């Protein structure tokens, strides 16, 4: 689920030949935090940071972030309504 935004970000960054360290200076986020986003270990950052990334990399990222957040909300809603059940939850029952 996570990673859609990160994949788009990484692709845009690599195409522009920008390092994580350079993007870190533009966004104010650490290079390790940005790496976590690209690897799908964190969700997309706040809107203002996405806007900075988008302007610097000259690529559409806001729609990707919206889509990722929407998928996460749907997944969470499904969990709430019992559509999904985690392995941990099943062990506790």
Secondary structure, 3 states (H helix, E strand, C coil): CCCHHHHHHHHHHHHCCCCHHHHHHHHCCCHHHHHHHHCCCCCCCCHHHHHHHHHHHCCCCHHHHHHHHHHHHHHHHHHHCCCCCCHHHHHHC
